[in-house]
Amino acid sequence: MTISVAVSGASGYAGGELLRLLSNHPQVSIGAITAHSNAGSRLGALQPHLHSLSDRLLEETTAANLSGHDVVFLALPHGASAELAAQLPAETLVIDAGADHRLEDPAAWKAFYGSEHSGSWPYGLPELPGQREKLRGSKRIAVPGCYPTGSLLALAPGFAAGMLLPEDVVIVSASGTSGAGKSLKANLLGSEVIGSMSPYGVGGGHRHTPEIEQGLSQVAGEAVTISFTPTLAPMSRGILTTATVKVAPQLVKGGNVAEELRQIWAEAYQDEPFIHLLPEGQWPATQSVYGSNHVALQLAFDEHAGRLVICAVIDNLTKGTAGGAVQSMNIALGLEETLGLGQQGVAP
């Protein structure tokens, strides 16, 4: 079976990453490649690493150009996907790598994005409990944000097991600059970023906050409140998430807390092809997942504070965006979940 796919936003980082993965997918044929301001340009001038597609011309991002494909990937800025998706045929699998269809609460969307809510689609993070069943056969999928991907996968097993307290969750994530997209911004200039780190969206203002809370609350079966602080790191891609959370008192009063916690994560992820709980004593590094759909995790119990500390690394453009989108496509279409996603990390 050959699957025809179209990719919008192909001149951006997420669109380019989608094309990189899809060009190596054994059952995919790449059809329309579209952009907005870069329409009419040769793809190779904007994405020179995509050698096999370098002579393709970018078309206008319209429903007419995207229609007629089995799958359409929307790699567009927030607020731009919903109107376009509504014009695409119901039988087309539409996968939105933007934010438009992630949140279920209209009030949360309005508060953090400032526009009208467009509804929610099945959430493209297959490793969450029960999520694969929701993705199979679906024709509309919302790809998670990059920060929520790392945060949810780091913490979900503990909340699913009822071992973590929901009211005091602190998450700090360091991201490479590609997470901000390709648009020119003064704070992303090389001279501003190289040799420096800086926080942003401090004090609960980052748009991924309600998305992380939504996912953790669903897993926990009760409302989870987080304090989330993102930081900008001097690297092009990758996210290191460090989350700390109070452990349930009944667990702390038990035997070997660290061992019991580790067993929860080991059992939750033992059959997951892309999630790896590292051997004790080995801590994750972003470079180990560079360019791959893999996630590396490690945890420790801070006995003094009664808190779990867990670190997770992902590539924000792969597992955090395009890889998650392709993985979700495979599940929705009944394909082998790992197809097109066999890349290992790159080092040094």
VOBA-1610 file (N, C-alpha, C; in pm, whole numbers, padded with zeros to 5 digits, always signed):
BEGIN
Met+00084-00120+00000Met+00000+00000+00000Met+00088+00125+00000Thr+00063+00213-00096Thr+00134+00341-00100Thr+00040+00451-00054Ile+00088+00533+00038Ile+00008+00638+00098Ile+00054+00773+00043Ser-00037+00847-00014Ser-00001+00980-00065Ser-00018+01082+00047Val+00085+01163+00068Val+00081+01262+00176Val+00112+01400+00121Ala+00054+01500+00184Ala+00086+01640+00156Ala+00135+01704+00284Val+00228+01798+00271Val+00284+01867+00387Val+00273+02016+00367Ser+00202+02083+00457Ser+00195+02228+00454Ser+00301+02285+00548Gly+00333+02412+00531Gly+00436+02473+00614Gly+00572+02410+00591Ala+00598+02368+00469Ala+00718+02289+00439Ala+00847+02369+00445Ser+00839+02500+00448Ser+00962+02580+00455Ser+01009+02601+00599Gly+00927+02564+00697Gly+00963+02580+00837Gly+01036+02460+00893Tyr+01075+02470+01019Tyr+01151+02361+01081Tyr+01067+02234+01094Ala+00943+02248+01143Ala+00859+02130+01160Ala+00825+02066+01026Gly+00792+02149+00927Gly+00763+02096+00795Gly+00883+02027+00733Gly+01001+02085+00750Gly+01122+02022+00698Gly+01150+01890+00766Glu+01127+01883+00896Glu+01149+01758+00968Glu+01049+01651+00924Leu+00925+01690+00901Leu+00827+01596+00848Leu+00873+01539+00715Leu+00919+01624+00627Leu+00964+01577+00496Leu+01086+01486+00509Arg+01176+01516+00601Arg+01293+01429+00623Arg+01249+01288+00662Leu+01155+01278+00753Leu+01109+01147+00799Leu+01025+01077+00692Leu+00935+01151+00629Leu+00847+01091+00530Leu+00922+01042+00406Ser+01033+01109+00372Ser+01110+01067+00255Ser+01175+00932+00275Asn+01185+00886+00402Asn+01242+00755+00432Asn+01136+00653+00475His+01010+00691+00464His+00902+00600+00501His+00874+00507+00383Pro+00879+00376+00403Pro+00869+00283+00290Pro+00733+00277+00222Gln+00630+00334+00283Gln+00498+00324+00222Gln+00437+00460+00189Val+00522+00562+00185Val+00473+00699+00162Val+00521+00752+00028Ser+00428+00819-00041Ser+00461+00897-00160Ser+00429+01043-00129Ile+00528+01129-00143Ile+00510+01270-00106Ile+00450+01347-00223Gly+00330+01402-00200Gly+00261+01479-00302Gly+00287+01626-00285Ala+00181+01703-00262Ala+00195+01849-00253Ala+00281+01889-00135Ile+00368+01985-00159Ile+00451+02047-00056Ile+00420+02196-00062Thr+00365+02250+00046Thr+00313+02387+00037Thr+00374+02479+00142Ala+00362+02607+00114Ala+00408+02711+00206Ala+00322+02835+00183His+00346+02937+00262His+00270+03062+00248His+00355+03167+00178Ser+00437+03238+00253Ser+00517+03344+00192Ser+00625+03289+00100Asn+00663+03163+00118Asn+00769+03104+00034Asn+00715+03026-00084Ala+00586+03033-00111Ala+00528+02964-00225Ala+00597+03009-00353Gly+00625+02913-00440Gly+00696+02941-00564Gly+00845+02920-00556Ser+00898+02907-00434Ser+01041+02884-00414Ser+01075+02737-00433Arg+01200+02711-00466Arg+01250+02574-00473Arg+01279+02526-00333Leu+01232+02406-00299Leu+01249+02357-00162Leu+01396+02351-00122Gly+01483+02313-00215Gly+01625+02299-00184Gly+01692+02428-00142Ala+01633+02542-00181Ala+01690+02671-00140Ala+01659+02701+00006Leu+01553+02639+00059Leu+01511+02665+00196Leu+01541+02549+00290Gln+01542+02428+00237Gln+01571+02307+00315Gln+01681+02229+00241Pro+01804+02282+00241Pro+01909+02221+00158Pro+01948+02080+00198His+01908+02035+00318His+01942+01900+00360His+01850+01795+00298Leu+01739+01838+00238Leu+01643+01744+00179Leu+01677+01721+00032His+01786+01650+00009His+01842+01637-00125His+01745+01571-00223Ser+01673+01470-00180Ser+01585+01398-00272Ser+01465+01481-00317Leu+01437+01590-00245Leu+01323+01675-00277Leu+01365+01815-00317Ser+01492+01836-00339Ser+01545+01971-00353Ser+01488+02048-00472Asp+01448+01978-00579Asp+01399+02047-00698Asp+01248+02070-00697Arg+01181+02025-00591Arg+01037+02046-00583Arg+01007+02192-00555Leu+00900+02242-00616Leu+00857+02381-00593Leu+00747+02384-00488Leu+00755+02481-00399Leu+00653+02498-00296Leu+00528+02560-00356Glu+00414+02497-00330Glu+00286+02549-00377Glu+00221+02633-00268Glu+00117+02706-00306Glu+00040+02783-00208Glu-00032+02687-00113Thr-00041+02725+00014Thr-00114+02643+00110Thr-00263+02673+00098Thr-00330+02591+00017Thr-00474+02603-00001Thr-00536+02465+00013Ala-00665+02463+00043Ala-00736+02335+00053Ala-00733+02261-00080Ala-00739+02334-00189Ala-00738+02270-00321Ala-00607+02196-00345Asn-00496+02257-00308Asn-00365+02194-00329Asn-00343+02076-00235Leu-00402+02082-00116Leu-00381+01976-00018Leu-00479+01860-00035Ser-00593+01885-00097Ser-00692+01780-00115Ser-00643+01675-00215Gly-00707+01558-00210Gly-00669+01451-00302Gly-00559+01363-00251His-00515+01381-00126His-00413+01298-00065His-00476+01212+00045Asp-00410+01103+00076Asp-00459+01018+00185Asp-00438+01085+00321Val-00324+01156+00333Val-00287+01219+00460Val-00240+01361+00433Val-00283+01454+00515Val-00236+01592+00508Val-00178+01630+00644Phe-00054+01676+00643Phe+00011+01726+00765Phe+00006+01879+00761Leu-00042+01937+00870Leu-00048+02082+00883Leu+00059+02127+00981Ala+00165+02186+00929Ala+00273+02238+01014Ala+00268+02390+01007Leu+00164+02445+01066Leu+00133+02587+01054Leu+00135+02655+01190Pro+00146+02788+01193Pro+00139+02861+01321Pro+00003+02840+01385His-00003+02856+01519His-00131+02839+01587His-00233+02938+01532Gly-00356+02891+01522Gly-00462+02974+01468Gly-00480+02963+01319Ala-00387+02895+01250Ala-00395+02886+01104Ala-00447+02752+01054Ser-00452+02651+01142Ser-00488+02517+01098Ser-00638+02494+01088Ala-00714+02547+01183Ala-00854+02509+01196Ala-00935+02542+01070Glu-00921+02662+01019Glu-00998+02702+00902Glu-00964+02616+00781Leu-00835+02587+00765Leu-00792+02505+00652Leu-00840+02361+00668Ala-00827+02307+00789Ala-00868+02169+00813Ala-01016+02149+00785Ala-01097+02252+00816Ala-01242+02241+00796Ala-01278+02229+00648Gln-01187+02268+00560Gln-01213+02262+00417Gln-01166+02131+00353Leu-01098+02047+00430Leu-01045+01923+00375Leu-01147+01811+00388Pro-01145+01715+00296Pro-01245+01607+00297Pro-01243+01528+00427Ala-01361+01482+00468Ala-01372+01406+00593Ala-01296+01276+00587Glu-01280+01218+00469Glu-01210+01090+00457Glu-01058+01104+00457Thr-01008+01228+00450Thr-00863+01252+00455Thr-00815+01251+00599Leu-00706+01181+00625Leu-00644+01186+00757Leu-00568+01318+00769Val-00612+01405+00859Val-00549+01535+00879Val-00477+01533+01013Ile-00348+01562+01010Ile-00268+01561+01131Ile-00214+01702+01153Asp-00257+01763+01261Asp-00223+01903+01290Asp-00106+01908+01387Ala+00007+01957+01338Ala+00125+01972+01424Ala+00121+02105+01499Gly+00021+02188+01474Gly+00004+02312+01547Gly-00081+02292+01671Ala-00116+02402+01734Ala-00184+02396+01864Ala-00335+02395+01855Asp-00393+02418+01738Asp-00534+02452+01727Asp-00631+02351+01789His-00595+02224+01789His-00691+02120+01830His-00643+02037+01948Arg-00549+02089+02027Arg-00494+02013+02140Arg-00577+02026+02266Leu-00626+02145+02295Leu-00691+02171+02423Leu-00840+02137+02416Glu-00890+02077+02523Glu-01031+02042+02530Glu-01115+02153+02594Asp-01053+02237+02672Asp-01124+02342+02745Asp-01123+02472+02665Pro-01238+02518+02615Pro-01242+02643+02539Pro-01190+02763+02618Ala-01217+02764+02748Ala-01172+02877+02830Ala-01020+02881+02838Ala-00957+02765+02850Ala-00811+02760+02855Ala-00752+02807+02723Trp-00812+02765+02612Trp-00764+02811+02481Trp-00775+02962+02470Lys-00890+03015+02507Lys-00912+03160+02497Lys-00813+03236+02583Ala-00785+03185+02704Ala-00696+03255+02797Ala-00553+03257+02747Phe-00508+03148+02685Phe-00367+03138+02647Phe-00339+03174+02501Tyr-00443+03165+02416Tyr-00420+03192+02274Tyr-00498+03312+02223Gly-00602+03354+02295Gly-00670+03479+02263Gly-00766+03475+02147Ser-00801+03356+02098Ser-00897+03346+01988Ser-01004+03243+02023Glu-01098+03222+01931Glu-01205+03127+01958Glu-01154+02983+01945His-01206+02897+02030His-01166+02757+02033His-01219+02684+01910Ser-01136+02596+01853Ser-01173+02523+01731Ser-01209+02379+01758Gly-01223+02342+01886Gly-01254+02204+01919Gly-01127+02122+01937Ser-01144+02002+01988Ser-01027+01917+02013Ser-01034+01790+01930Trp-00917+01738+01895Trp-00903+01614+01819Trp-00832+01511+01906Pro-00837+01383+01869Pro-00759+01282+01941Pro-00613+01323+01950Tyr-00556+01302+02066Tyr-00423+01354+02101Tyr-00314+01254+02058Gly-00220+01303+01977Gly-00121+01216+01916Gly-00001+01184+02001Leu-00024+01135+02122Leu+00085+01088+02208Leu+00052+00944+02246Pro+00089+00848+02160Pro+00042+00709+02174Pro+00079+00644+02306Glu+00187+00688+02369Glu+00235+00621+02489Glu+00153+00651+02614Leu+00063+00748+02608Leu-00025+00773+02721Leu-00126+00659+02733Pro-00167+00624+02855Pro-00260+00512+02874Pro-00388+00528+02793Gly-00422+00426+02715Gly-00544+00424+02636Gly-00544+00507+02511Gln-00432+00572+02479Gln-00433+00667+02368Gln-00428+00599+02231Arg-00361+00487+02220Arg-00354+00419+02091Arg-00493+00383+02039Glu-00580+00338+02128Glu-00715+00302+02088Glu-00789+00421+02028Lys-00763+00540+02081Lys-00829+00660+02030Lys-00774+00702+01893Leu-00650+00664+01864Leu-00586+00704+01739Leu-00617+00609+01624Arg-00641+00482+01655Arg-00665+00384+01548Arg-00790+00420+01468Gly-00772+00437+01338Gly-00884+00469+01251Gly-00927+00614+01252Ser-00865+00696+01334Ser-00904+00836+01341Ser-00870+00910+01213Lys-00950+01010+01179Lys-00925+01092+01061Lys-00878+01233+01098Arg-00870+01263+01224Arg-00821+01392+01271Arg-00736+01369+01395Ile-00613+01419+01395Ile-00521+01398+01507Ile-00449+01529+01538Ala-00441+01561+01666Ala-00367+01678+01713Ala-00235+01632+01772Val-00125+01675+01713Val+00008+01639+01763Val+00039+01724+01886Pro+00090+01664+01994Pro+00122+01741+02114Pro+00229+01847+02089Gly+00235+01945+02177Gly+00346+02039+02177Gly+00473+01968+02221Cys+00588+02027+02191Cys+00715+01962+02224Cys+00738+01956+02375Tyr+00712+02065+02446Tyr+00728+02061+02593Tyr+00631+01962+02658Pro+00503+01961+02619Pro+00414+01860+02677Pro+00457+01717+02648Thr+00514+01691+02532Thr+00557+01555+02501Thr+00657+01506+02606Gly+00762+01583+02631Gly+00862+01543+02729Gly+00806+01539+02870Ser+00725+01638+02906Ser+00671+01646+03042Ser+00574+01532+03071Leu+00484+01505+02978Leu+00384+01401+02999Leu+00447+01262+03005Leu+00541+01237+02916Leu+00605+01105+02917Leu+00692+01087+03041Ala+00746+01197+03094Ala+00826+01187+03215Ala+00740+01149+03335Leu+00619+01205+03346Leu+00541+01195+03468Leu+00423+01100+03463Ala+00376+01064+03345Ala+00252+00988+03332Ala+00250+00857+03411Pro+00356+00775+03410Pro+00346+00648+03482Pro+00316+00664+03631Gly+00377+00763+03695Gly+00355+00783+03837Gly+00215+00830+03870Phe+00159+00919+03786Phe+00022+00964+03808Phe-00078+00853+03777Ala-00050+00774+03674Ala-00139+00662+03641Ala-00144+00560+03754Ala-00032+00545+03826Ala-00024+00448+03935Ala-00073+00506+04067Gly-00108+00635+04070Gly-00157+00698+04192Gly-00049+00722+04294Met+00075+00732+04252Met+00188+00746+04343Met+00238+00889+04360Leu+00180+00984+04285Leu+00228+01121+04289Leu+00116+01216+04332Leu+00152+01319+04408Leu+00053+01416+04452Leu+00028+01521+04343Pro-00097+01562+04324Pro-00130+01643+04207Pro-00114+01793+04222Glu-00085+01843+04344Glu-00094+01987+04363Glu+00041+02059+04369Asp+00150+01989+04356Asp+00280+02056+04370Asp+00379+01996+04271Val+00351+02017+04142Val+00434+01963+04035Val+00514+02078+03973Val+00645+02065+03974Val+00733+02170+03919Val+00810+02111+03800Ile+00799+02180+03687Ile+00864+02134+03564Ile+00947+02248+03508Val+01073+02220+03481Val+01163+02315+03414Val+01220+02246+03292Ser+01205+02310+03177Ser+01253+02250+03052Ser+01346+02346+02980Ala+01456+02290+02931Ala+01550+02368+02849Ala+01538+02322+02705Ser+01514+02415+02615Ser+01490+02381+02474Ser+01589+02450+02382Gly+01618+02382+02272Gly+01694+02443+02164Gly+01612+02549+02093Thr+01678+02634+02017Thr+01612+02750+01958Thr+01516+02716+01845Ser+01527+02597+01786Ser+01437+02562+01676Ser+01293+02552+01723Gly+01273+02536+01855Gly+01137+02530+01907Gly+01060+02659+01885Ala+01129+02768+01861Ala+01063+02897+01838Ala+01032+02922+01692Gly+01066+02826+01606Gly+01037+02842+01463Gly+01144+02921+01390Lys+01119+02943+01260Lys+01219+03004+01173Lys+01208+03155+01162Ser+01101+03213+01213Ser+01084+03357+01201Ser+01198+03430+01272Leu+01240+03540+01213Leu+01351+03616+01269Leu+01308+03686+01398Lys+01383+03662+01505Lys+01356+03726+01634Lys+01491+03766+01695Ala+01498+03886+01749Ala+01624+03937+01801Ala+01683+03848+01910Asn+01597+03792+01995Asn+01647+03713+02107Asn+01699+03575+02063Leu+01677+03541+01935Leu+01724+03413+01884Leu+01846+03428+01795Leu+01896+03548+01779Leu+02019+03568+01702Leu+02134+03492+01767Gly+02225+03443+01684Gly+02338+03367+01737Gly+02413+03441+01845Ser+02433+03571+01827Ser+02509+03649+01924Ser+02436+03660+02058Glu+02304+03642+02057Glu+02226+03647+02181Glu+02220+03511+02251Val+02227+03404+02174Val+02204+03271+02228Val+02332+03198+02264Ile+02434+03213+02180Ile+02557+03137+02201Ile+02621+03175+02335Gly+02648+03074+02417Gly+02711+03097+02546Gly+02619+03154+02651Ser+02486+03143+02629Ser+02393+03204+02723Ser+02267+03119+02735Met+02204+03121+02853Met+02072+03061+02873Met+01980+03166+02932Ser+01851+03154+02903Ser+01756+03251+02955Ser+01618+03188+02970Pro+01543+03230+03072Pro+01406+03180+03087Pro+01309+03266+03008Tyr+01191+03212+02983Tyr+01084+03291+02922Tyr+00951+03228+02963Gly+00842+03298+02941Gly+00712+03246+02981Gly+00705+03214+03129Val+00775+03292+03210Val+00786+03265+03353Val+00657+03303+03426Gly+00624+03230+03531Gly+00507+03263+03611Gly+00377+03206+03557Gly+00387+03092+03488Gly+00266+03025+03440Gly+00212+03079+03310Gly+00290+03160+03240Gly+00239+03223+03119Gly+00261+03147+02990His+00335+03037+02992His+00362+02967+02867His+00239+02890+02820Arg+00218+02891+02688Arg+00096+02832+02631Arg+00087+02681+02646His+00197+02615+02674His+00191+02470+02692His+00147+02429+02832Thr+00136+02526+02923Thr+00095+02494+03061Thr-00040+02422+03066Pro-00147+02475+03006Pro-00275+02404+03016Pro-00274+02269+02946Glu-00192+02254+02843Glu-00183+02126+02773Glu-00119+02018+02861Ile-00014+02056+02934Ile+00049+01961+03025Ile-00047+01925+03138Glu-00114+02026+03193Glu-00210+01998+03300Glu-00325+01909+03250Gln-00370+01934+03131Gln-00478+01853+03074Gln-00437+01706+03066Gly-00318+01680+03012Gly-00273+01542+02997Gly-00250+01472+03128Leu-00186+01540+03222Leu-00159+01478+03352Leu-00289+01455+03429Ser-00384+01547+03420Ser-00511+01532+03491Ser-00589+01413+03437Gln-00584+01394+03306Gln-00654+01280+03247Gln-00593+01148+03294Val-00462+01144+03300Val-00394+01022+03345Val-00421+00997+03493Ala-00418+01104+03573Ala-00432+01091+03718Ala-00576+01067+03762Gly-00671+01110+03679Gly-00811+01100+03717Gly-00854+01207+03815Glu-00773+01311+03829Glu-00804+01426+03914Glu-00723+01545+03863Ala-00761+01664+03906Ala-00694+01784+03858Ala-00550+01790+03907Val-00457+01813+03814Val-00316+01828+03846Val-00275+01973+03816Thr-00207+02035+03910Thr-00160+02172+03893Thr-00009+02172+03879Ile+00041+02242+03780Ile+00186+02247+03757Ile+00237+02390+03761Ser+00365+02403+03793Ser+00440+02526+03771Ser+00543+02495+03664Phe+00527+02558+03548Phe+00612+02525+03433Phe+00696+02644+03392Thr+00827+02623+03383Thr+00918+02727+03339Thr+01004+02676+03224Pro+00989+02733+03105Pro+01076+02697+02994Pro+01200+02786+02990Thr+01309+02730+02943Thr+01432+02808+02925Thr+01488+02782+02786Leu+01561+02879+02738Leu+01623+02870+02606Leu+01770+02833+02622Ala+01810+02723+02555Ala+01946+02673+02567Ala+02023+02699+02437Pro+02155+02715+02446Pro+02236+02744+02327Pro+02262+02619+02243Met+02154+02563+02186Met+02164+02449+02094Met+02050+02462+01994Ser+02061+02399+01881Ser+01960+02416+01777Ser+01836+02334+01804Arg+01853+02214+01861Arg+01738+02129+01884Arg+01759+02043+02007Gly+01649+01993+02062Gly+01656+01911+02182Gly+01586+01978+02299Ile+01531+01896+02389Ile+01470+01945+02513Ile+01514+01855+02628Leu+01560+01917+02735Leu+01584+01848+02861Leu+01480+01897+02960Thr+01394+01804+03003Thr+01290+01836+03100Thr+01327+01775+03235Thr+01322+01857+03339Thr+01342+01810+03476Thr+01215+01840+03554Ala+01151+01735+03603Ala+01025+01749+03676Ala+01043+01696+03817Thr+00989+01768+03914Thr+00990+01720+04052Thr+00848+01724+04106Val+00814+01624+04188Val+00678+01612+04237Val+00678+01536+04369Lys+00590+01573+04459Lys+00579+01504+04587Lys+00527+01361+04567Val+00588+01269+04638Val+00546+01130+04633Val+00439+01106+04739Ala+00340+01022+04706Ala+00230+00993+04798Ala+00284+00943+04932Pro+00230+00994+05043Pro+00282+00960+05177Pro+00285+00810+05204Gln+00186+00735+05156Gln+00184+00592+05185Gln+00302+00520+05122Leu+00353+00576+05011Leu+00469+00515+04947Leu+00596+00549+05025Val+00605+00674+05070Val+00723+00718+05144Val+00740+00637+05273Lys+00627+00599+05335Lys+00632+00525+05460Lys+00665+00377+05439Gly+00671+00336+05313Gly+00695+00195+05284Gly+00842+00160+05287Gly+00881+00065+05201Gly+01017+00014+05201Gly+01110+00099+05116Asn+01165+00040+05013Asn+01261+00108+04926Asn+01185+00191+04824Val+01168+00320+04854Val+01087+00406+04770Val+01146+00419+04630Ala+01275+00441+04621Ala+01340+00459+04491Ala+01320+00337+04403Glu+01333+00220+04463Glu+01316+00097+04387Glu+01172+00078+04340Glu+01079+00111+04428Glu+00937+00096+04392Glu+00898+00193+04282Leu+00945+00317+04290Leu+00918+00413+04185Leu+00977+00369+04052Arg+01100+00323+04056Arg+01166+00280+03933Arg+01089+00165+03867Gln+01036+00076+03948Gln+00962-00038+03895Gln+00836+00008+03822Ile+00773+00113+03871Ile+00653+00167+03806Ile+00686+00214+03666Trp+00794+00291+03652Trp+00832+00342+03520Trp+00880+00228+03430Ala+00953+00133+03484Ala+01003+00022+03405Ala+00888-00059+03347Glu+00787-00086+03426Glu+00673-00163+03378Glu+00590-00085+03277Ala+00576+00044+03301Ala+00495+00126+03210Ala+00555+00133+03070Tyr+00687+00135+03061Tyr+00752+00159+02933Tyr+00829+00039+02878Gln+00815-00077+02940Gln+00896-00191+02899Gln+00871-00235+02755Asp+00751-00211+02702Asp+00719-00254+02566Asp+00713-00138+02467Glu+00752-00020+02511Glu+00747+00096+02422Glu+00874+00103+02337Pro+00860+00108+02205Pro+00979+00106+02119Pro+01064+00232+02124Phe+01004+00344+02166Phe+01077+00470+02160Phe+01112+00529+02296Ile+01069+00467+02405Ile+01095+00523+02537Ile+01189+00432+02614His+01293+00490+02669His+01399+00411+02731His+01429+00464+02871Leu+01400+00382+02971Leu+01443+00412+03108Leu+01588+00365+03119Leu+01677+00458+03142Leu+01820+00427+03140Leu+01860+00346+03263Pro+01969+00272+03254Pro+02020+00200+03371Pro+02050+00296+03485Glu+02034+00249+03606Glu+02058+00333+03722Glu+02197+00396+03716Gly+02202+00526+03748Gly+02329+00597+03747Gly+02360+00666+03616Gln+02288+00634+03509Gln+02310+00699+03379Gln+02201+00803+03356Trp+02242+00928+03335Trp+02145+01035+03319Trp+02135+01076+03173Pro+02016+01114+03127Pro+01997+01142+02984Pro+02063+01271+02939Ala+02102+01272+02812Ala+02160+01390+02748Ala+02089+01412+02615Thr+02065+01536+02580Thr+01988+01565+02459Thr+02053+01507+02334Gln+02187+01505+02331Gln+02254+01457+02210Gln+02223+01310+02180Ser+02188+01232+02284Ser+02163+01090+02262Ser+02036+01064+02182Val+01946+01162+02173Val+01822+01144+02097Val+01815+01237+01976Tyr+01923+01306+01948Tyr+01929+01404+01839Tyr+01885+01341+01707Gly+01785+01398+01643Gly+01740+01350+01514Gly+01659+01222+01518Ser+01620+01176+01637Ser+01548+01050+01649Ser+01413+01068+01717Asn+01330+00964+01711Asn+01199+00965+01775Asn+01205+00905+01915His+01324+00894+01970His+01342+00827+02098His+01334+00925+02216Val+01303+00869+02332Val+01295+00942+02458Val+01382+00867+02558Ala+01469+00939+02629Ala+01550+00877+02734Ala+01511+00939+02868Leu+01495+00852+02969Leu+01448+00894+03100Leu+01538+00843+03211Gln+01542+00914+03321Gln+01605+00867+03444Gln+01534+00933+03562Leu+01529+00864+03675Leu+01462+00920+03791Leu+01541+00891+03918Ala+01512+00972+04019Ala+01574+00955+04151Ala+01474+01001+04255Phe+01485+00944+04374Phe+01400+00987+04485Phe+01481+01072+04580Asp+01437+01196+04597Asp+01500+01288+04692Asp+01435+01265+04828Glu+01500+01183+04909Glu+01441+01144+05037Glu+01421+01262+05130His+01515+01355+05128His+01507+01472+05216His+01381+01554+05188Ala+01351+01572+05059Ala+01236+01655+05022Ala+01109+01572+05000Gly+01122+01441+04997Gly+01007+01356+04970Gly+00955+01371+04829Arg+01047+01400+04737Arg+01007+01430+04600Arg+01075+01334+04502Leu+01000+01302+04398Leu+01058+01234+04283Leu+01121+01338+04192Val+01239+01309+04142Val+01305+01392+04040Val+01321+01306+03917Ile+01268+01352+03805Ile+01278+01274+03682Ile+01322+01365+03568Cys+01417+01316+03491Cys+01469+01390+03376Cys+01436+01313+03248Ala+01395+01387+03146Ala+01363+01326+03017Ala+01422+01411+02906Val+01472+01347+02801Val+01521+01420+02685Val+01450+01373+02559Ile+01418+01468+02473Ile+01364+01440+02342Ile+01428+01535+02242Asp+01416+01503+02115Asp+01443+01600+02010Asp+01311+01672+01984Asn+01308+01802+02004Asn+01183+01876+01993Asn+01122+01870+01853Leu+01205+01856+01750Leu+01153+01853+01614Leu+01110+01712+01572Thr+01167+01610+01634Thr+01133+01473+01596Thr+01025+01420+01688Lys+01060+01358+01800Lys+00956+01308+01889Lys+00863+01420+01934Gly+00916+01541+01948Gly+00834+01653+01993Gly+00741+01710+01889Thr+00757+01672+01762Thr+00669+01725+01656Thr+00650+01624+01544Ala+00746+01622+01450Ala+00728+01545+01327Ala+00727+01394+01352Gly+00813+01346+01440Gly+00816+01204+01468Gly+00687+01157+01532Gly+00636+01236+01626Gly+00509+01203+01686Gly+00396+01204+01584Ala+00404+01294+01486Ala+00302+01300+01382Ala+00305+01176+01294Val+00424+01134+01254Val+00437+01014+01169Val+00397+00889+01248Gln+00439+00881+01374Gln+00401+00769+01459Gln+00248+00759+01470Ser+00183+00873+01487Ser+00037+00875+01497Ser-00028+00837+01364Met+00029+00882+01253Met-00021+00842+01121Met-00017+00691+01106Asn+00096+00632+01143Asn+00110+00487+01130Asn+00000+00414+01208Ile-00026+00458+01328Ile-00128+00394+01411Ile-00266+00413+01350Ala-00297+00535+01308Ala-00429+00564+01252Ala-00458+00481+01128Leu-00354+00453+01050Leu-00372+00380+00924Leu-00352+00230+00940Gly-00324+00185+01062Gly-00305+00043+01083Gly-00172-00011+01038Leu-00072+00076+01026Leu+00061+00035+00985Leu+00145+00000+01108Glu+00260-00061+01083Glu+00356-00083+01192Glu+00394+00053+01250Glu+00384+00067+01381Glu+00399+00197+01445Glu+00536+00261+01421Thr+00638+00181+01404Thr+00774+00233+01394Thr+00819+00262+01251Leu+00732+00241+01153Leu+00772+00261+01013Leu+00819+00404+00989Gly+00935+00418+00924Gly+00989+00550+00893Gly+01055+00620+01010Leu+01064+00550+01124Leu+01115+00614+01245Leu+01230+00535+01307Gly+01305+00468+01224Gly+01412+00382+01275Gly+01543+00453+01306Gln+01547+00586+01286Gln+01672+00659+01308Gln+01716+00651+01452Gln+01846+00625+01472Gln+01905+00631+01605Gln+01954+00774+01630Gly+01998+00802+01750Gly+02054+00932+01781Gly+02187+00954+01708Val+02233+01077+01706Val+02357+01115+01639Val+02457+01163+01742Ala+02580+01113+01736Ala+02683+01159+01828Ala+02820+01149+01761Pro+02917+01229+01793Pro+02909+01338+01891Pro+02839+01461+01832
//
